[in-house]
Amino acid sequence: METVTSQTVAPHPRRWWALGALVASMLTLGFDMTILNVALPTMAADLGATTGEQQWMADAYIVVFAALMLPAGLLGDRFGRRRMLVAGLGVFLAGSALGAFAGDVRWVIAARALMGIGGALVTPLALSVLPSLFPHEERTKAVGIVSAGSTLGLPLGPILGGWLLDHFWWGSVFLINVPMAALGIAACVLLLPETRDPSSPRVDTLSTALTAAGLGTLIYAIIEAPARGWSDPLILALLAASAVLVAALVVRERRVARPMLDMGLLAHRGFLFNTLAATLVMFVLSGLMFVLPPYLQAVLGHDALGTGVRLLPLMAGLIVAARAAQPVVDRFGDRAVVSAGLVVMAFAAFLGSRTTVESGYGFTALWLTFVGVGFGFSVVPAMAGALATLPADRAGSGSGLLMTLRQVGGAIGVALLGSLLAGAFRDRLDVTGLPADAAGTAGDSVVAAHLIAEKAGSAHLAASANGSYVHGMTLVLLVCGAAALVAALLAAAFLPATRDGRDAESADGDAEGTGTDMAAPPADARQ
């Protein structure tokens, strides 16, 4: 073993080949993020899944992913990042195989949770490897390429997922991950050098348990609230329990000498408000990606492939803006670009809230494009700005905290906005004349309502289902627009006015106070 310290200046000779392995890993995860959204309406019909169960199929992955990302990153630091990356892809592969042949909703949710464990191992380690492979002048490019690998999977997921659903059973959207994960494993084994940071904090089992329990309890309460009511004793008890668990986590992490969840990083103004902006963006985007496929498929009547293709304006806007973000940041600064991107997202959501059953796809494509542009211009500089504020010796914990909060924002977005949609749909749906059982089933989701309408030969129920769903989606879009607008105002008021994501005075203070080179990578041990 050759010990490599932060003073090492020689770049790794296989760094660009290794980067290819990381891109293959991230492509697998990015691909899976959107393929399930297209499959949910089909799965709801075939498995009889309610809206709440569909939320859990989406959120089971995110909850486990967010809860385990910090300890997974520490495991890689201590026992080898390549080893943990390969293990993560292996777990992701196993979860995908289980999901492909699951017989009911519960097994699908279990498979998604298992895939979340694999994703938690892959994501933070793919980023933490980069400082040990690339010198400072190449690192920004490397981070952009890895991020692009994940982004590239987003538009491919709906299209390939739609094609698979048109030709095969719904399990094929899980099965396609198996060769993708196997390719990632082979690339990591053959191309990626082993790196470690033995000085990283130990995994705190109690903190991990508090994170998983607190987040899981909160998501469960939000998803169940529309059916039980927000004043239901169980819902109130779950919300209180979640608050207690999260508070206990914060207290514990503030008392330990080397915290796994470094809450002190939130004292950095640039890190705090860039992270808040990125988290709110994920809240908005995750909620939109949950509510859009049923609208395109059930209300507008497109098949699965057509639904995937019709999500492309969002992805196109995202990719174009993400590529153009850095030059614009260089010209106008982080604060202006992040704020403007969030304003564009707010405008797009408010414009989308004008959607009616008769609007057609052209109007949807218009506001979807604006959503993608706003997302790209806000999330890329926000994440770069957050990471740029971190001292080198806290880069690992800071990036883990950033990614964890982003995933929490995504999970809460699916749960809260999905619950808002479910409640509004159920309240507005006209089930007059239906038997009690059929009326209850129709209220579960717009897909279920269309199935009941088809069996009953009721055009009125189908029309009511479409109108009720669009009404619920309108409320979701209004909330998304308000959240994006609040985030834009916070960014404009509090983000540092710099072009590199750092407040100049605090950056100087960090350098003077710690004697640490902000650009230097942490100590590693490399085989």
C-alpha positions in Angstrom: 0.0 0.0 0.0 1.3 3.4 -0.9 0.2 6.2 1.3 -0.8 9.4 -0.5 -1.3 12.6 1.3 -2.8 16.0 0.4 0.7 17.1 -0.7 0.7 14.6 -3.5 0.7 16.5 -6.8 1.1 13.7 -9.4 -2.3 12.9 -11.0 -3.3 9.2 -11.1 -2.3 7.7 -14.5 -5.6 5.9 -15.0 -7.8 8.7 -13.7 -9.8 9.2 -16.9 -10.4 5.4 -17.3 -11.4 5.3 -13.7 -13.8 8.2 -14.3 -15.5 6.1 -17.0 -16.2 3.4 -14.4 -17.7 6.0 -12.1 -19.9 7.3 -15.0 -21.1 3.8 -15.7 -22.1 3.5 -12.0 -23.9 6.8 -11.9 -25.7 6.1 -15.2 -27.2 3.0 -13.7 -28.7 5.0 -10.8 -29.8 8.0 -12.9 -31.5 5.6 -15.3 -33.5 4.0 -12.5 -34.7 7.4 -11.1 -37.1 8.1 -13.9 -37.9 4.7 -15.4 -40.1 3.8 -12.4 -42.2 7.0 -12.7 -43.3 5.9 -16.2 -44.0 2.4 -14.9 -46.2 3.4 -11.9 -49.5 3.7 -13.8 -49.0 0.3 -15.4 -48.0 -1.3 -12.1 -50.9 0.3 -10.3 -53.3 -1.3 -12.8 -51.6 -4.8 -12.7 -50.9 -4.9 -9.0 -54.0 -3.0 -7.8 -51.8 -0.4 -6.0 -53.4 2.6 -4.4 -51.9 6.1 -4.6 -50.3 5.6 -1.2 -48.7 2.3 -2.2 -47.4 4.0 -5.4 -45.9 6.7 -3.2 -44.2 3.9 -1.1 -42.8 2.3 -4.3 -41.2 5.6 -5.1 -40.2 6.6 -1.6 -38.9 3.3 -0.2 -35.8 3.7 -2.3 -35.4 7.4 -1.4 -35.9 6.9 2.4 -33.4 4.1 2.6 -31.0 6.0 0.3 -31.1 9.2 2.4 -30.8 7.3 5.7 -27.8 5.2 4.7 -25.8 7.6 2.5 -23.7 9.0 5.3 -22.7 5.7 7.0 -22.2 4.1 3.5 -19.7 6.9 2.6 -17.8 6.3 5.8 -17.7 2.6 5.2 -16.1 3.3 1.8 -13.6 5.7 3.4 -12.5 3.1 6.0 -12.7 -0.2 4.1 -12.1 0.8 0.5 -14.2 2.9 -1.9 -13.9 0.6 -4.9 -14.8 -2.4 -2.7 -17.9 -0.6 -1.4 -18.9 0.7 -4.9 -18.8 -2.9 -6.2 -20.8 -4.1 -3.2 -23.3 -1.3 -3.7 -23.8 -2.1 -7.4 -24.2 -5.8 -6.4 -26.9 -5.0 -3.9 -28.6 -2.8 -6.5 -28.5 -5.6 -9.0 -30.0 -8.1 -6.4 -32.8 -5.6 -5.6 -33.6 -5.1 -9.2 -33.8 -8.9 -9.8 -36.2 -9.2 -6.8 -38.4 -6.3 -8.1 -38.6 -7.8 -11.6 -40.3 -11.0 -10.3 -42.2 -9.6 -7.3 -45.7 -10.9 -7.0 -47.3 -8.1 -5.1 -46.9 -4.5 -4.0 -45.2 -5.4 -0.7 -42.4 -7.3 -2.5 -41.9 -4.4 -4.9 -41.5 -2.0 -2.0 -39.0 -4.4 -0.3 -37.1 -4.5 -3.6 -37.0 -0.8 -3.9 -35.7 -0.5 -0.3 -32.9 -3.0 -1.2 -32.0 -1.0 -4.2 -31.9 2.1 -2.0 -29.1 0.4 0.1 -27.1 -0.2 -3.1 -27.7 3.4 -4.3 -26.5 4.8 -0.9 -23.2 3.0 -1.3 -22.7 4.1 -4.8 -23.6 7.8 -4.9 -21.3 9.4 -2.2 -18.4 7.2 -3.0 -18.5 8.0 -6.7 -17.9 11.7 -5.7 -15.5 11.1 -2.8 -13.1 9.1 -5.1 -12.5 12.2 -7.3 -10.2 14.2 -5.0 -7.7 11.4 -4.8 -7.7 10.9 -8.6 -7.7 14.4 -10.0 -5.7 17.5 -9.2 -7.6 20.7 -8.4 -7.4 22.1 -11.9 -9.1 18.9 -13.4 -11.6 18.2 -10.5 -14.4 20.6 -11.6 -14.4 18.9 -15.0 -14.4 15.5 -13.5 -17.3 16.3 -11.1 -19.3 17.7 -14.1 -18.7 14.5 -16.1 -19.9 12.2 -13.2 -22.9 14.4 -12.7 -23.6 14.2 -16.5 -23.5 10.5 -16.2 -26.4 10.6 -13.7 -28.2 13.2 -15.7 -27.9 11.3 -19.0 -29.9 8.4 -17.4 -32.9 10.7 -16.7 -34.1 11.1 -20.3 -33.2 7.6 -21.3 -35.3 6.1 -18.4 -38.7 7.2 -19.6 -38.1 6.3 -23.2 -36.7 2.9 -22.6 -39.1 2.2 -19.8 -42.0 3.1 -22.1 -40.7 0.8 -24.8 -40.3 -2.1 -22.4 -43.8 -1.6 -21.0 -45.2 -1.6 -24.5 -43.5 -4.9 -25.3 -43.0 -6.8 -22.0 -44.4 -7.0 -18.5 -43.8 -4.2 -15.9 -41.0 -6.3 -14.2 -38.8 -5.5 -17.3 -38.2 -2.0 -16.0 -36.4 -3.6 -13.0 -34.7 -6.4 -15.0 -33.0 -3.9 -17.3 -31.0 -2.7 -14.3 -29.3 -6.1 -14.0 -27.0 -5.8 -17.1 -26.5 -2.1 -16.4 -25.3 -2.8 -12.8 -23.2 -5.7 -14.0 -21.4 -3.4 -16.5 -20.8 -0.9 -13.7 -19.3 -3.7 -11.5 -17.0 -4.8 -14.3 -15.8 -1.3 -15.0 -15.1 -0.6 -11.3 -13.1 -3.8 -10.9 -11.1 -3.4 -14.0 -10.5 0.4 -14.1 -10.9 1.9 -10.7 -8.0 2.0 -8.2 -8.7 1.4 -4.5 -8.7 4.4 -2.3 -9.3 4.9 1.5 -9.3 7.5 4.2 -8.6 5.6 7.4 -8.8 8.7 9.5 -12.6 9.2 8.7 -15.1 8.9 11.5 -16.5 5.6 12.5 -20.0 4.6 11.5 -22.4 5.5 14.3 -25.0 2.8 14.6 -27.3 4.8 16.8 -27.2 7.9 14.6 -27.9 5.8 11.6 -30.9 4.2 13.3 -32.2 7.6 14.4 -31.9 8.9 10.8 -33.7 6.0 9.3 -36.5 5.9 12.0 -37.1 9.6 12.0 -37.3 10.0 8.2 -39.3 6.8 7.8 -41.8 7.8 10.4 -42.2 11.3 8.9 -42.8 9.9 5.4 -45.3 7.2 6.6 -47.3 9.9 8.4 -47.4 12.2 5.4 -48.5 9.3 3.0 -51.2 8.0 5.4 -52.6 11.4 6.4 -55.0 11.9 3.4 -56.8 8.7 4.1 -56.8 9.0 7.9 -57.0 12.8 8.2 -54.2 15.1 9.6 -55.9 15.2 13.0 -56.0 11.4 13.4 -54.3 10.4 16.6 -52.0 7.9 14.8 -50.8 10.6 12.4 -50.2 13.1 15.2 -48.3 10.5 17.2 -46.1 9.7 14.2 -45.3 13.3 13.5 -44.4 13.9 17.1 -42.3 10.7 17.1 -40.5 11.9 14.0 -39.7 15.3 15.6 -38.4 13.6 18.7 -36.2 11.2 16.7 -34.7 14.0 14.5 -34.1 16.1 17.6 -32.4 13.2 19.3 -30.2 12.8 16.2 -29.2 16.5 16.2 -28.4 16.4 19.9 -26.3 13.3 19.6 -24.4 14.5 16.6 -23.6 17.8 18.3 -22.1 16.0 21.3 -19.8 13.5 19.7 -16.2 14.4 18.9 -16.3 13.4 15.3 -20.0 13.5 14.1 -21.2 11.5 11.2 -23.7 14.2 10.4 -21.7 17.4 10.8 -24.4 19.9 11.7 -21.8 22.6 12.3 -21.4 22.9 8.6 -24.8 24.7 8.4 -23.2 27.6 10.2 -21.5 28.4 6.9 -23.8 30.8 5.1 -22.9 29.7 1.6 -23.3 26.0 2.5 -26.6 26.5 4.3 -28.4 28.5 1.7 -27.0 26.7 -1.3 -28.0 23.4 0.3 -31.5 24.8 1.1 -31.9 25.8 -2.5 -30.8 22.4 -3.8 -33.1 20.7 -1.4 -36.2 22.7 -2.3 -35.4 22.2 -6.0 -35.5 18.4 -5.4 -38.7 18.8 -3.5 -40.3 20.4 -6.5 -38.8 18.1 -9.1 -39.6 14.9 -7.3 -43.2 15.9 -6.7 -43.6 16.8 -10.4 -42.1 13.6 -11.6 -44.5 11.7 -9.5 -47.7 13.4 -10.6 -46.9 13.9 -14.3 -46.9 10.3 -15.7 -50.5 9.5 -14.5 -51.6 12.7 -16.1 -50.0 11.9 -19.4 -51.0 8.3 -19.4 -54.4 8.2 -17.7 -55.8 11.6 -18.5 -54.3 12.3 -22.0 -54.4 8.6 -23.0 -50.9 8.0 -24.1 -49.2 4.6 -23.8 -46.1 4.0 -21.7 -43.7 4.8 -24.4 -45.6 7.9 -25.5 -45.5 9.0 -21.8 -41.8 8.6 -21.7 -41.2 10.5 -24.9 -43.4 13.3 -23.7 -41.2 13.9 -20.6 -38.3 14.8 -22.9 -38.9 18.5 -22.9 -38.2 18.6 -19.2 -35.0 16.5 -19.7 -33.9 18.6 -22.7 -34.3 21.8 -20.8 -32.4 20.4 -17.8 -29.5 19.2 -19.9 -29.1 22.4 -21.9 -29.2 24.5 -18.7 -26.8 22.3 -16.9 -24.3 22.6 -19.6 -24.7 26.3 -19.9 -24.7 27.0 -16.1 -21.0 27.3 -15.5 -20.3 30.1 -18.1 -23.3 32.0 -16.9 -22.1 31.7 -13.3 -18.7 32.9 -14.3 -20.3 36.0 -15.8 -23.0 36.8 -13.3 -22.1 34.9 -10.1 -23.8 32.1 -8.1 -26.4 34.2 -6.4 -27.9 35.7 -9.5 -27.9 32.4 -11.5 -29.4 30.2 -8.6 -32.1 32.9 -7.9 -33.0 33.3 -11.6 -33.2 29.5 -12.1 -35.6 29.2 -9.1 -37.7 32.1 -10.5 -37.9 30.2 -13.8 -39.0 27.1 -12.0 -41.7 29.1 -10.1 -42.9 30.6 -13.3 -43.1 27.2 -15.0 -45.1 25.7 -12.1 -47.5 28.6 -12.0 -47.9 28.4 -15.7 -48.5 24.6 -15.4 -51.2 25.2 -12.8 -53.3 26.7 -15.7 -53.6 23.2 -17.2 -57.1 21.9 -17.9 -58.4 18.6 -19.2 -58.7 20.2 -22.6 -55.2 21.8 -22.6 -53.5 19.0 -24.6 -49.9 18.1 -24.6 -48.5 21.2 -26.4 -49.2 23.4 -23.4 -47.7 20.8 -21.1 -44.5 20.6 -23.2 -44.1 24.3 -22.9 -44.1 24.5 -19.1 -42.2 21.3 -18.8 -39.3 22.8 -20.8 -39.2 25.8 -18.4 -39.1 23.5 -15.5 -36.1 21.7 -16.9 -34.3 25.0 -17.7 -35.0 26.4 -14.2 -33.8 23.1 -12.6 -30.5 23.1 -14.5 -29.7 26.7 -13.8 -30.5 26.4 -10.1 -29.3 23.0 -8.9 -25.9 22.8 -10.6 -24.4 26.1 -9.2 -26.2 25.6 -5.9 -24.4 22.2 -5.4 -21.1 23.6 -6.6 -21.4 26.6 -4.4 -22.2 24.5 -1.3 -19.2 22.2 -1.9 -16.9 25.1 -2.5 -17.5 26.5 1.0 -16.1 23.4 2.7 -12.6 23.0 4.2 -10.7 20.1 2.8 -10.9 18.1 6.0 -14.7 18.4 6.1 -15.4 17.8 2.4 -16.5 14.2 2.9 -19.0 15.0 5.7 -20.2 18.1 3.9 -20.9 16.4 0.6 -22.6 13.6 2.5 -24.8 16.1 4.4 -25.7 17.9 1.1 -26.7 14.7 -0.7 -28.6 13.5 2.3 -30.7 16.7 2.6 -31.3 16.6 -1.2 -32.7 13.1 -0.9 -34.8 14.1 2.1 -36.3 16.9 0.1 -37.1 14.5 -2.7 -38.7 12.0 -0.4 -40.8 14.6 1.3 -41.7 16.1 -2.1 -43.1 12.7 -3.3 -44.9 12.1 0.0 -46.3 15.5 0.7 -47.3 16.5 -2.9 -48.5 13.0 -3.6 -50.7 13.1 -0.5 -52.1 16.5 -1.5 -52.9 15.1 -4.9 -54.5 12.0 -3.5 -56.7 13.9 -1.1 -57.8 16.4 -3.7 -58.6 13.7 -6.2 -60.6 11.7 -3.7 -62.6 14.7 -2.5 -63.5 15.9 -6.0 -64.3 12.4 -7.6 -68.0 11.8 -8.3 -68.8 8.2 -7.5 -72.5 8.6 -7.3 -74.3 5.4 -8.1 -71.3 3.1 -7.6 -71.4 0.3 -5.0 -69.3 1.1 -1.9 -66.4 -1.2 -2.8 -66.2 0.1 -6.3 -66.4 3.7 -5.1 -63.6 3.1 -2.6 -61.4 1.5 -5.3 -62.0 4.3 -7.7 -60.9 6.8 -5.1 -57.5 5.1 -4.7 -56.0 6.6 -7.9 -56.9 7.9 -11.4 -55.8 4.6 -12.9 -58.1 2.7 -10.6 -61.0 5.1 -11.4 -60.5 4.5 -15.2 -60.5 0.7 -14.7 -63.8 0.9 -12.7 -65.3 3.3 -15.3 -64.3 0.8 -18.1 -65.9 -2.1 -16.3 -69.1 -0.1 -15.4 -69.3 1.5 -18.9 -69.5 4.9 -17.2 -68.2 7.8 -19.3 -69.2 10.2 -16.5 -66.9 8.5 -14.0 -63.9 8.6 -16.4 -64.6 12.3 -17.1 -64.9 13.0 -13.4 -61.6 11.1 -12.8 -59.8 13.2 -15.3 -61.2 16.5 -14.0 -60.4 15.5 -10.4 -56.8 14.5 -11.2 -56.1 17.7 -13.1 -57.6 19.6 -10.1 -55.2 17.8 -7.8 -52.3 18.4 -10.1 -53.1 22.1 -10.2 -52.8 22.3 -6.4 -49.5 20.4 -6.5 -48.2 22.9 -9.1 -49.2 25.9 -7.1 -47.4 24.5 -4.1 -44.3 23.8 -6.2 -44.4 27.3 -7.6 -44.7 28.8 -4.1 -41.8 26.6 -2.8 -39.6 27.6 -5.8 -40.4 31.3 -5.3 -39.6 31.2 -1.6 -36.3 29.5 -2.4 -35.5 32.2 -5.0 -36.1 34.9 -2.4 -33.9 33.2 0.2 -31.2 32.7 -2.4 -31.3 36.4 -3.5 -31.2 37.6 0.0 -28.7 35.3 1.7 -26.4 33.6 -0.9 -22.8 35.0 -1.0 -22.4 37.3 -4.0 -19.4 35.5 -5.5 -18.6 33.7 -8.7 -17.1 30.6 -7.0 -19.8 29.8 -4.5 -17.8 31.1 -1.5 -18.2 34.2 0.6 -14.8 35.8 0.3 -14.5 36.9 3.9 -15.6 33.5 5.3 -13.3 31.7 2.9 -10.4 33.7 4.1 -11.4 33.1 7.6 -11.5 29.4 7.1 -8.1 29.3 5.5 -6.6 31.4 8.3 -8.3 29.6 11.1 -7.5 26.0 10.0 -4.4 26.4 7.9 -6.0 24.1 5.4 -5.8 24.4 1.7 -9.4 24.4 0.5 -8.5 22.7 -2.7 -6.3 20.0 -1.3 -7.8 16.5 -1.3 -8.0 14.5 2.0 -5.4 12.0 2.9 -5.8 8.7 1.1 -4.3 5.3 1.0 -4.1 4.0 -2.6 -3.2 0.6 -3.8 
